[in-house]
Amino acid sequence: MKFRCLENAGLRRDRRAVSPAISSVILTAAVVVLVLVAMNFAIYLRESKVVENEFASVRQFMQTAAVQVDDIAWVPWRAQTFRYSRGYGSMNFMPNTLNFAIYYRNASGEYPLGSYTSGVLAFNMPISKYNVYDGYFELIYPTDSSMADCFIFKGATAPVARVYAIEKLSTGSFVRLVMNPCVRIVEANVSGNKQYRLYLPILYESSSRGNNPTVTFTSTQIFSNVKEATKIRVVVTALSQAYGASFFVKSPLGADKIIDEEIDLGGSSTVVFYFSRVEVALGVNP
């Protein structure tokens, strides 16, 4: 009986001796798992910050480009290259996406002045890297959010291009920053006579010139037209089947029609229409 007790005590001592080794293995495994989780979280957090900063940087770039287009468009063969940061997103030009139909009215009736097709510049960020929510739309430039559905701006300092951000899963898995041309109308007084000037840059694609993170705008042609009119009418429609009117404004007039706006000039006035063809080239080595 005495020996059995000693034997049992020895077995108990053996079991106690093994437990610290098992505990060490368990603790080590737990620490390794925690370190791996922390590393993955740190990598994800770092990547998300990099992507967020890239999107914010290109957002500022698009605003600058929209302002500079106005300086470039009205000087023949003037060119300027802009550099942007690129990591996870990509810049591309979407040709033939918008149509601007311009009409003028006088005492005899309404007449078409011309129909002009333009592309738009877009920066695409995959939603797997950065996203807001499906249906997100924000006007970035001009900064007045109440103008989100406007394609016509009035005043000497009004823009000729607008910038907005959009996330729309029906048009692809991207959050996009888009710059599209718009119409500026300026009222002037020339020798005591009222005059209106209408400006519209038309963006078209140039052949690719490299893989650099740059966009180059070049004014290649400027033309004008003078009419006597009492009213001006501007109709903007979306031409692409993939990108309907809702891709460009929050509240379109239809599936394809973006705006149909008539401007009353308050009587017969001289209207000067200025149009500029602006070449957009991606990847130019500055």
C-alpha positions in Angstrom: 0.0 0.0 0.0 2.8 2.3 0.8 4.6 1.7 -2.5 1.3 2.3 -4.4 1.0 5.7 -2.8 4.5 6.6 -3.7 3.9 5.4 -7.2 0.8 7.5 -7.6 2.6 10.5 -6.1 5.4 10.0 -8.8 2.8 10.0 -11.5 1.3 13.1 -10.2 4.7 14.8 -10.1 5.2 13.7 -13.8 2.0 15.3 -14.9 2.8 18.5 -13.1 6.2 18.6 -14.8 4.7 18.3 -18.3 2.2 21.2 -17.9 4.7 24.1 -18.0 5.9 22.9 -21.4 2.4 22.6 -22.8 1.6 26.1 -21.4 4.6 27.5 -23.1 3.6 26.1 -26.5 0.1 27.4 -26.1 1.3 30.9 -25.1 3.8 31.0 -27.9 1.1 30.0 -30.5 -1.2 32.6 -29.1 1.4 35.3 -29.3 2.3 34.3 -32.9 -1.4 34.5 -33.8 -1.8 37.9 -32.2 1.4 39.2 -34.0 0.1 38.0 -37.3 -3.3 39.6 -36.8 -1.6 42.8 -35.7 0.7 42.8 -38.8 -2.2 42.2 -41.1 -4.2 45.0 -39.5 -1.2 47.3 -39.7 -0.7 46.5 -43.4 -4.4 47.0 -44.2 -4.4 50.3 -42.3 -1.3 51.5 -44.0 -2.6 50.6 -47.4 -6.0 52.2 -46.8 -4.2 55.4 -45.8 -2.0 55.4 -48.9 -5.1 54.8 -51.1 -7.1 57.6 -49.3 -4.2 60.0 -49.8 -3.9 59.1 -53.4 -7.6 59.7 -54.0 -7.3 63.1 -52.2 -4.2 64.0 -54.2 -5.9 63.2 -57.6 -9.0 65.0 -56.4 -6.9 68.2 -56.0 -5.2 67.5 -59.4 -8.6 67.3 -61.2 -9.6 70.6 -59.7 -6.4 72.2 -60.9 -6.8 70.7 -64.3 -10.3 72.0 -64.6 -9.2 75.5 -63.8 -6.2 75.4 -66.2 -8.2 74.1 -69.1 -9.8 77.6 -69.2 -6.3 79.2 -69.7 -5.3 76.7 -72.3 -8.4 76.4 -74.4 -8.5 80.0 -75.7 -4.9 80.4 -76.8 -4.1 78.6 -80.1 -1.6 75.7 -79.7 -1.0 76.4 -76.0 -0.1 73.2 -74.2 0.4 72.3 -70.5 1.3 69.0 -68.8 0.1 68.1 -65.3 1.5 65.3 -63.1 -0.6 63.3 -60.7 0.2 60.6 -58.1 -0.6 57.0 -59.2 -0.5 53.9 -57.1 -3.7 51.9 -57.0 -5.9 53.9 -59.4 -5.7 54.7 -63.1 -6.4 57.7 -65.4 -8.3 57.2 -68.6 -10.0 59.3 -71.2 -13.6 58.4 -72.1 -14.2 59.6 -75.7 -17.5 60.6 -77.3 -19.5 60.5 -74.1 -21.3 63.9 -74.2 -23.1 65.8 -76.9 -23.7 69.6 -76.7 -26.5 70.8 -79.0 -26.6 74.6 -79.2 -29.7 76.5 -80.5 -30.4 80.2 -80.8 -33.8 81.9 -81.2 -34.7 85.2 -82.8 -38.0 86.8 -84.1 -38.1 84.2 -87.0 -37.8 81.1 -84.8 -35.3 78.7 -83.3 -32.3 77.5 -85.3 -29.5 75.0 -84.5 -26.1 76.5 -84.2 -24.2 73.2 -84.0 -23.8 69.8 -82.3 -20.5 69.1 -80.6 -19.3 65.8 -79.2 -16.8 65.7 -76.3 -15.1 63.1 -74.2 -14.4 63.3 -70.4 -11.3 62.6 -68.3 -11.8 60.1 -65.4 -9.6 58.7 -62.6 -10.7 55.2 -61.6 -10.1 53.8 -58.1 -11.1 50.1 -57.5 -13.7 49.8 -54.8 -11.7 46.9 -53.4 -9.2 49.6 -52.4 -11.4 52.6 -51.6 -15.1 53.1 -51.6 -17.9 55.3 -50.2 -21.3 53.8 -51.1 -23.2 52.9 -54.2 -24.9 55.9 -55.6 -22.4 58.4 -54.1 -22.2 61.7 -56.0 -20.3 64.8 -55.0 -19.7 68.0 -57.0 -16.1 69.0 -56.4 -15.6 72.0 -58.7 -17.3 74.4 -58.6 -17.6 74.0 -54.9 -21.3 75.0 -54.6 -23.1 71.7 -54.1 -26.4 73.2 -55.2 -25.0 73.2 -58.8 -24.5 69.5 -59.0 -27.0 69.3 -61.9 -25.6 72.3 -63.8 -23.8 72.3 -67.0 -24.2 76.0 -67.7 -22.4 78.6 -65.5 -22.7 82.4 -65.8 -20.1 85.1 -65.1 -16.6 86.0 -66.2 -15.0 83.8 -63.6 -17.3 80.9 -64.1 -15.7 77.5 -65.0 -15.6 75.8 -68.4 -15.1 72.4 -66.8 -16.6 70.7 -63.8 -15.3 68.0 -61.5 -17.3 65.4 -59.5 -16.8 62.1 -57.7 -19.1 59.2 -58.3 -19.5 55.6 -57.2 -22.0 53.7 -59.3 -21.7 50.0 -59.4 -23.9 49.7 -62.5 -21.1 51.4 -64.5 -18.2 49.4 -63.0 -16.5 48.6 -59.7 -14.8 52.0 -59.3 -15.0 55.2 -57.4 -14.4 57.8 -60.1 -13.2 61.4 -60.3 -14.6 62.9 -63.5 -13.8 66.1 -65.3 -16.2 67.1 -68.1 -16.6 70.3 -70.1 -19.4 72.7 -69.5 -20.7 76.0 -70.9 -19.9 79.5 -69.6 -22.0 82.5 -70.5 -20.7 86.0 -70.0 -22.8 89.1 -70.3 -20.8 92.2 -71.6 -21.5 95.7 -72.7 -19.9 96.7 -76.0 -20.3 100.4 -77.0 -23.5 100.6 -75.1 -24.9 97.4 -76.7 -25.6 94.2 -74.7 -23.5 91.3 -75.8 -23.4 87.7 -74.7 -20.4 85.4 -75.0 -20.7 81.6 -74.8 -17.6 79.5 -74.2 -17.3 75.7 -74.7 -14.1 73.6 -74.8 -14.5 70.3 -76.6 -12.2 67.5 -75.3 -10.9 64.8 -77.6 -8.4 62.0 -77.2 -4.8 62.0 -78.4 -2.9 58.9 -79.0 -1.0 57.5 -76.0 2.5 58.8 -75.6 3.9 56.8 -72.7 3.2 55.4 -69.3 4.0 58.4 -67.2 1.4 59.7 -64.6 0.7 62.9 -66.6 -2.1 64.5 -68.5 -1.4 67.1 -71.3 -3.9 69.5 -72.6 -3.3 71.2 -76.0 -5.6 73.8 -77.7 -5.6 72.8 -81.3 -8.4 74.8 -82.9 -10.5 77.8 -81.9 -13.6 78.9 -83.9 -16.4 81.3 -83.3 -19.9 82.2 -84.6 -21.9 85.5 -84.2 -25.6 85.6 -84.2 -28.4 88.0 -83.2 -30.7 86.2 -80.7 -33.3 86.7 -78.0 -32.7 83.3 -76.4 -30.1 80.5 -76.2 -30.9 76.9 -75.7 -28.4 74.2 -74.6 -29.2 70.5 -74.7 -26.7 68.1 -73.3 -27.1 64.3 -73.8 -25.1 61.2 -72.8 -24.0 59.2 -75.9 -22.5 56.1 -74.3 -24.7 53.2 -73.6 -22.6 52.3 -70.6 -22.7 55.8 -69.1 -26.2 57.3 -69.1 -27.4 60.7 -68.0 -27.4 59.7 -64.3 -23.6 59.2 -64.5 -23.1 62.9 -65.0 -25.8 64.5 -62.8 -27.9 63.5 -59.7 -31.2 64.4 -61.3 -31.2 63.9 -65.1 -34.1 64.7 -67.4 -34.1 61.2 -68.8 -32.1 58.1 -69.5 -29.9 60.0 -72.0 -30.8 63.7 -71.6 -28.8 65.5 -69.0 -30.0 69.1 -69.3 -32.3 71.1 -71.7 -31.9 74.7 -70.6 -33.1 77.9 -72.3 -31.5 81.3 -71.4 -33.6 84.4 -72.0 -31.4 87.3 -73.1 -34.0 89.9 -72.4 -34.4 91.1 -75.9 -32.4 91.0 -79.1 -28.7 90.8 -78.4 -25.5 89.9 -80.2 -24.3 86.5 -79.2 -20.7 85.4 -79.8 -20.1 81.6 -79.6 -16.5 80.5 -78.9 -15.6 76.8 -79.2 -12.2 75.3 -78.7 -10.9 71.8 -79.5 -8.7 70.6 -76.7 -6.5 67.6 -77.2 -6.0 65.3 -74.1 -2.9 63.2 -74.1 -2.1 60.7 -71.3 1.4 59.6 -70.3 3.4 62.4 -71.9 7.0 62.7 -70.5 7.1 66.3 -69.3 
